[in-house]
Each structure stands twice: as structure tokens, then as C-alpha cells.
Amino acid sequence: MTTASPLKWGVTIETTSTPLPADLAELYQRHYETVFRAALRVTGNPADAQDVLQTVFLRVLSRSEDGEFARSPPAYFRRAAVNAAIDLLRRRAVHAETVYDEAGSDRAGSGQAAYVDVAPHAGGEPPALLKERLRRAVATLEREDATLFLLRHVEGLELEELAAMFQLAKNTVAVRLHRIRLRLQTELER
């Protein structure tokens, strides 16, 4: 038997009559918003964020107790969401799946790109296109670097939190973030 459970943001999760561990239901209720928001900020797409949400909790269901999970579930779920979102961005980059694939097509032969109606941003690019380029650039980073960058600059974690999470010195985190920003800048200038 399958039932549907409506959630915030119009998300509906279908469940089966197969019983889930009570702890998983409690974890879901506590952390699904954190996972969804983190995924939405990274992917920029509610449907992709829902996919990430599902992926994260399926991984929790199939995984035995993880040391990081036991220490700090909120940090674990935030990091898991960012990692799953990065995986999704990488798959999209490999398959060139994006709403901007058709953006270069002309409107009725006018010679104008399909995104011209959006207000210009730095370099004359619309903000949505710039965000998509940044997402693609982040997808080129090594997984840990991408996670570190997104947790700092998208999720807003402090250097101290990142140092503890990644088991690094605070100065090491700051230097890595600086180098990551330089690599992203180079990637965006291409």
C-alpha cells in the first residue's frame, strides 16, 4: 500500500507499507528543511533539491551508524546535502543538462538571446546565467573543495565550524578557501 505525505514547499513523499525505523522518521522531521534548503541554495532548482533530499535520506537509511553523524546530526545533514547536490551538478555538467542549453537560440530570428529580458549583472550577464556558470565551475572542483566552498559561502558556516568538521586548522581552511576562490575565478573567466 502506498500513501502520500504532503510537506512544505509542495513536496510530496510517497511511502510504502514497509515500516521505516522510528528514528529515521524523527530524523527526517528534524532535518528535512535543512537538507532541502542547503540543496536548493546549491542547485537553484526545487526539483533538484527534492532529489537531493530523497538521496540523503536514502543514504541514511542504507548506512550503518557513522561517526560524524553521531557527533553532530545537523552538520552531517548539511554536509550530506551539499555533497549530494555537488554530485547532481556534476552529473548535469557531464550530460550538459541545463535550462540554458537553449538560451542561446534566437528569438524569432531577432538575433537576441532568449535571456535578454533579465536585468544585466556583472559583465553584462543576467544573474541567473551567472549563477548557472558558478554552479558549473563548482562542479569542476574536487568534492571536498566544493563542499568546503559551499558550506562557507552558501551555507554561511564559520571558519571554526569548518575546521572542526574537516579536522583541519583554522588557517588551513582559510588558505584552502582562498585557493578555491582563485580556481573558481579562473574557471569563470574562461
ROFI-133362 format. One record per residue (C-alpha): residue in three letters; residue number from 1; x, y, z. Coordinates in Angstrom, 3 decimals. Example, Ala and Ser with C-alpha at 12.3 -4.5 7.8 and 13.67 -1.06 7.14 Angstrom:
<vexdos>
{vexdo Ala, 1, {12.300, -4.500, 7.800}}
{vexdo Ser, 2, {13.670, -1.060, 7.140}}
</vexdos>
This chain:
<vexdos>
{vexdo Met, 1, {0.000, 0.000, 0.000}}
{vexdo Thr, 2, {1.348, 3.441, -0.951}}
{vexdo Thr, 3, {0.384, 6.713, 0.701}}
{vexdo Ala, 4, {1.457, 10.278, 0.008}}
{vexdo Ser, 5, {2.602, 12.707, 2.703}}
{vexdo Pro, 6, {2.478, 16.411, 1.788}}
{vexdo Leu, 7, {5.293, 18.589, 3.125}}
{vexdo Lys, 8, {6.248, 22.265, 2.908}}
{vexdo Trp, 9, {7.242, 23.719, -0.475}}
{vexdo Gly, 10, {4.711, 21.482, -2.224}}
{vexdo Val, 11, {6.897, 18.411, -1.740}}
{vexdo Thr, 12, {5.033, 15.127, -1.544}}
{vexdo Ile, 13, {6.758, 11.989, -0.374}}
{vexdo Glu, 14, {5.263, 8.638, -1.159}}
{vexdo Thr, 15, {5.698, 5.955, 1.449}}
{vexdo Thr, 16, {5.008, 2.263, 1.305}}
{vexdo Ser, 17, {3.579, -0.034, 3.928}}
{vexdo Thr, 18, {7.127, -1.235, 4.627}}
{vexdo Pro, 19, {7.855, 0.074, 8.099}}
{vexdo Leu, 20, {10.684, 2.580, 8.467}}
{vexdo Pro, 21, {12.760, 2.810, 11.608}}
{vexdo Ala, 22, {11.156, 5.246, 14.040}}
{vexdo Asp, 23, {14.493, 7.031, 14.366}}
{vexdo Leu, 24, {14.529, 7.763, 10.626}}
{vexdo Ala, 25, {11.093, 9.387, 10.763}}
{vexdo Glu, 26, {12.225, 11.533, 13.680}}
{vexdo Leu, 27, {15.475, 12.451, 11.897}}
{vexdo Tyr, 28, {13.523, 13.341, 8.794}}
{vexdo Gln, 29, {11.137, 15.617, 10.697}}
{vexdo Arg, 30, {14.059, 17.374, 12.392}}
{vexdo His, 31, {16.368, 17.790, 9.400}}
{vexdo Tyr, 32, {14.453, 17.709, 6.102}}
{vexdo Glu, 33, {14.183, 21.508, 5.954}}
{vexdo Thr, 34, {17.931, 21.913, 6.471}}
{vexdo Val, 35, {18.673, 19.377, 3.738}}
{vexdo Phe, 36, {16.171, 20.886, 1.324}}
{vexdo Arg, 37, {17.354, 24.478, 1.878}}
{vexdo Ala, 38, {21.026, 23.563, 1.511}}
{vexdo Ala, 39, {20.299, 21.623, -1.671}}
{vexdo Leu, 40, {18.138, 24.424, -3.060}}
{vexdo Arg, 41, {20.861, 27.010, -2.457}}
{vexdo Val, 42, {23.435, 24.825, -4.206}}
{vexdo Thr, 43, {21.321, 23.628, -7.138}}
{vexdo Gly, 44, {18.996, 26.611, -7.518}}
{vexdo Asn, 45, {16.176, 24.292, -8.515}}
{vexdo Pro, 46, {13.383, 22.956, -6.225}}
{vexdo Ala, 47, {13.051, 19.713, -8.200}}
{vexdo Asp, 48, {16.778, 19.050, -7.884}}
{vexdo Ala, 49, {16.608, 19.922, -4.185}}
{vexdo Gln, 50, {13.838, 17.331, -3.761}}
{vexdo Asp, 51, {16.041, 14.744, -5.486}}
{vexdo Val, 52, {18.880, 15.606, -3.120}}
{vexdo Leu, 53, {16.534, 15.360, -0.127}}
{vexdo Gln, 54, {15.496, 11.878, -1.205}}
{vexdo Thr, 55, {19.087, 10.825, -1.874}}
{vexdo Val, 56, {20.336, 11.993, 1.524}}
{vexdo Phe, 57, {17.668, 10.153, 3.487}}
{vexdo Leu, 58, {18.001, 7.009, 1.386}}
{vexdo Arg, 59, {21.723, 7.062, 2.165}}
{vexdo Val, 60, {20.944, 7.438, 5.875}}
{vexdo Leu, 61, {18.548, 4.504, 5.667}}
{vexdo Ser, 62, {21.101, 2.263, 3.967}}
{vexdo Arg, 63, {24.106, 3.329, 6.057}}
{vexdo Ser, 64, {25.216, 1.951, 9.374}}
{vexdo Glu, 65, {25.969, 4.421, 12.162}}
{vexdo Asp, 66, {28.515, 6.983, 11.003}}
{vexdo Gly, 67, {30.900, 8.663, 13.457}}
{vexdo Glu, 68, {30.278, 12.167, 12.076}}
{vexdo Phe, 69, {26.538, 11.558, 12.144}}
{vexdo Ala, 70, {26.655, 10.558, 15.819}}
{vexdo Arg, 71, {28.703, 13.666, 16.761}}
{vexdo Ser, 72, {26.528, 16.288, 15.071}}
{vexdo Pro, 73, {23.461, 15.316, 13.049}}
{vexdo Pro, 74, {22.756, 18.902, 11.821}}
{vexdo Ala, 75, {26.296, 19.258, 10.480}}
{vexdo Tyr, 76, {26.120, 15.786, 8.956}}
{vexdo Phe, 77, {22.859, 16.524, 7.126}}
{vexdo Arg, 78, {24.073, 19.910, 5.877}}
{vexdo Arg, 79, {27.283, 18.374, 4.547}}
{vexdo Ala, 80, {25.429, 15.377, 3.083}}
{vexdo Ala, 81, {23.028, 17.730, 1.285}}
{vexdo Val, 82, {25.863, 19.781, -0.171}}
{vexdo Asn, 83, {27.729, 16.632, -1.262}}
{vexdo Ala, 84, {24.637, 15.151, -2.917}}
{vexdo Ala, 85, {23.923, 18.487, -4.618}}
{vexdo Ile, 86, {27.503, 18.594, -5.918}}
{vexdo Asp, 87, {27.074, 15.069, -7.283}}
{vexdo Leu, 88, {23.904, 16.212, -9.041}}
{vexdo Leu, 89, {25.668, 19.275, -10.502}}
{vexdo Arg, 90, {28.487, 17.071, -11.772}}
{vexdo Arg, 91, {26.040, 14.689, -13.437}}
{vexdo Arg, 92, {24.340, 17.690, -15.018}}
{vexdo Ala, 93, {27.694, 19.040, -16.256}}
{vexdo Val, 94, {28.610, 15.679, -17.750}}
{vexdo His, 95, {25.276, 15.426, -19.548}}
{vexdo Ala, 96, {25.053, 19.189, -20.238}}
{vexdo Glu, 97, {21.619, 19.286, -18.625}}
{vexdo Thr, 98, {20.658, 22.887, -18.029}}
{vexdo Val, 99, {17.868, 25.303, -18.781}}
{vexdo Tyr, 100, {20.424, 27.488, -20.537}}
{vexdo Asp, 101, {21.243, 24.958, -23.240}}
{vexdo Glu, 102, {18.524, 26.561, -25.329}}
{vexdo Ala, 103, {19.230, 30.093, -24.048}}
{vexdo Gly, 104, {21.472, 30.868, -26.986}}
{vexdo Ser, 105, {18.741, 30.232, -29.518}}
{vexdo Asp, 106, {17.481, 33.348, -31.271}}
{vexdo Arg, 107, {14.013, 34.718, -30.642}}
{vexdo Ala, 108, {12.111, 34.706, -33.893}}
{vexdo Gly, 109, {15.284, 35.491, -35.810}}
{vexdo Ser, 110, {15.788, 38.778, -33.943}}
{vexdo Gly, 111, {19.387, 37.973, -33.065}}
{vexdo Gln, 112, {18.651, 38.419, -29.358}}
{vexdo Ala, 113, {19.374, 35.616, -26.926}}
{vexdo Ala, 114, {16.405, 34.143, -25.059}}
{vexdo Tyr, 115, {17.565, 35.574, -21.709}}
{vexdo Val, 116, {17.794, 39.255, -22.686}}
{vexdo Asp, 117, {14.714, 40.247, -20.628}}
{vexdo Val, 118, {16.619, 39.677, -17.384}}
{vexdo Ala, 119, {18.356, 42.732, -15.894}}
{vexdo Pro, 120, {22.065, 42.746, -16.665}}
{vexdo His, 121, {24.582, 41.825, -13.998}}
{vexdo Ala, 122, {28.368, 41.996, -13.753}}
{vexdo Gly, 123, {29.901, 41.604, -17.175}}
{vexdo Gly, 124, {26.510, 42.072, -18.839}}
{vexdo Glu, 125, {25.334, 38.577, -17.880}}
{vexdo Pro, 126, {21.922, 38.022, -16.311}}
{vexdo Pro, 127, {22.154, 36.903, -12.656}}
{vexdo Ala, 128, {20.549, 33.522, -13.386}}
{vexdo Leu, 129, {23.125, 32.743, -16.063}}
{vexdo Leu, 130, {25.946, 33.863, -13.789}}
{vexdo Lys, 131, {24.644, 31.561, -11.042}}
{vexdo Glu, 132, {24.490, 28.673, -13.503}}
{vexdo Arg, 133, {28.078, 29.352, -14.604}}
{vexdo Leu, 134, {29.162, 29.379, -10.952}}
{vexdo Arg, 135, {27.363, 26.075, -10.339}}
{vexdo Arg, 136, {29.196, 24.561, -13.303}}
{vexdo Ala, 137, {32.510, 25.953, -12.060}}
{vexdo Val, 138, {31.906, 24.484, -8.592}}
{vexdo Ala, 139, {31.170, 21.138, -10.237}}
{vexdo Thr, 140, {34.729, 21.148, -11.638}}
{vexdo Leu, 141, {36.271, 21.322, -8.154}}
{vexdo Glu, 142, {37.353, 18.288, -6.182}}
{vexdo Arg, 143, {34.492, 17.093, -3.999}}
{vexdo Glu, 144, {35.996, 18.180, -0.669}}
{vexdo Asp, 145, {36.948, 21.608, -2.048}}
{vexdo Ala, 146, {33.465, 22.124, -3.475}}
{vexdo Thr, 147, {31.922, 21.091, -0.164}}
{vexdo Leu, 148, {34.209, 23.403, 1.781}}
{vexdo Phe, 149, {33.431, 26.353, -0.522}}
{vexdo Leu, 150, {29.671, 25.794, -0.469}}
{vexdo Leu, 151, {29.467, 25.267, 3.275}}
{vexdo Arg, 152, {31.338, 28.527, 3.823}}
{vexdo His, 153, {29.891, 30.778, 1.132}}
{vexdo Val, 154, {26.423, 29.331, 0.605}}
{vexdo Glu, 155, {25.566, 27.844, 3.996}}
{vexdo Gly, 156, {27.465, 30.533, 5.917}}
{vexdo Leu, 157, {29.425, 28.286, 8.274}}
{vexdo Glu, 158, {32.249, 29.966, 10.170}}
{vexdo Leu, 159, {35.898, 29.016, 9.694}}
{vexdo Glu, 160, {35.965, 27.451, 13.169}}
{vexdo Glu, 161, {32.994, 25.205, 12.327}}
{vexdo Leu, 162, {34.588, 24.148, 9.050}}
{vexdo Ala, 163, {37.924, 23.470, 10.757}}
{vexdo Ala, 164, {36.216, 21.162, 13.243}}
{vexdo Met, 165, {34.094, 19.476, 10.573}}
{vexdo Phe, 166, {37.037, 18.810, 8.241}}
{vexdo Gln, 167, {39.515, 18.232, 11.083}}
{vexdo Leu, 168, {41.835, 20.972, 9.826}}
{vexdo Ala, 169, {43.487, 24.008, 11.382}}
{vexdo Lys, 170, {41.510, 27.238, 11.008}}
{vexdo Asn, 171, {44.325, 28.845, 8.991}}
{vexdo Thr, 172, {44.451, 25.830, 6.677}}
{vexdo Val, 173, {40.735, 26.241, 5.980}}
{vexdo Ala, 174, {41.216, 29.951, 5.227}}
{vexdo Val, 175, {44.093, 29.252, 2.814}}
{vexdo Arg, 176, {42.179, 26.466, 1.061}}
{vexdo Leu, 177, {39.139, 28.702, 0.649}}
{vexdo His, 178, {41.310, 31.433, -0.852}}
{vexdo Arg, 179, {42.829, 28.965, -3.348}}
{vexdo Ile, 180, {39.401, 27.582, -4.189}}
{vexdo Arg, 181, {38.110, 31.101, -4.919}}
{vexdo Leu, 182, {41.089, 31.710, -7.203}}
{vexdo Arg, 183, {40.389, 28.465, -9.099}}
{vexdo Leu, 184, {36.724, 29.398, -9.443}}
{vexdo Gln, 185, {37.638, 32.854, -10.687}}
{vexdo Thr, 186, {39.930, 31.316, -13.314}}
{vexdo Glu, 187, {37.177, 28.893, -14.344}}
{vexdo Leu, 188, {34.623, 31.693, -14.649}}
{vexdo Glu, 189, {36.955, 33.818, -16.772}}
{vexdo Arg, 190, {37.180, 31.105, -19.432}}
</vexdos>
